[in-house]
Amino acid sequence: MRTTLTLEDSIAQAFKDEAHRSGRSFKAVANDALRRGLSASARQSPRRWKQRTASLGGPLPGVDQTKALVLAGALEDDEIARKLELRK
């Protein structure tokens, strides 16, 4: 198959140098390099992503963590009341 491909100057020069050293054609060198690159990327398994954690410290004194939702609701209610007071 014939196609037009724009290469960076340094890559084209590397292909030309390898073709000259090996006595093969530019086309053969380019095809071999592309084939090796594609097969190498197909063999690589995707990297697993790991979540980094950070310590947020211990529980706050006087705060029962089992009642976190109740505390969050109370804080939200206080904020709503504060905003309503500001409107007056």
N, C-alpha and C positions, 0 to 999 in steps of 0.2 A: 504494500500500500504506500502510496506517495502522499506526503503531507509537508506543509511548511511549518517549521518550528523556529522560533526566535530564541537563541541561546545567549547567555551572558558571554562577553568576550573571554573571560577567564576559563569558562567551561568549554567553549569551542576550542580554545588553545590547548587545553588539557586533552581533549579528544584527538586533536591533530598530533600532539606529541606522542600519545599512546599509539596511534595508528602508525606513525613513523617508526617508533621503537619496535613494535610488534610485527611490522610488515603487513598489517591488515588494513582494510579500507576504513575510512572515517565512519561509514554507515555501519560496518560490523562492530566497531568499537562502541559507537553510540547505542546500538541495539543491545549489546551485551551489558553495558552499564545500566541501561534502563531496566532490562530484565532482572539483573541482580538487585537493583534497588526496589523494584516492585515485589519480588519474591521475599526480600528481607522484611519489608513492611507487612506483608501478609503473615509472616511467621510470628511477628511480635504480638504478644497478648496485650490488651489494653492495661494501662497502669491502674491499680486500684487506688481510689481516692480515700484518704484518711482524714477524719475530722480531728482537728486539734482542739483540745479542751483547755480551759483555764479555770482555776479555782476562784470561786466568787466569795470565799470566806465561809465561815460557819454561820449557824442560825443567829438571827438578831435576838438580843435579850428581850424577853417579854413578848415575843411573837411565836404563837403556836403554829408550826408549819402545816399541821393537819387541817388548819382552818384557813388556808391560803385563799380559797375562793371567797370565803366570807369576808376576809380582810380586803381583797380586791374589790368586791362589791361595795363595801363601806367606803373605800377610798373614791370609787367612781361616784357614789352618791354625794359625798362631800364636795367633789369637784363640780358636779352638776348644780348643787345648791349654791356654790360660790359664784358660778357663772350667772345664775339667775339673780343673785343679789346685785351683781355688777350692772345688770340691765335696768334696775330700778332707778 
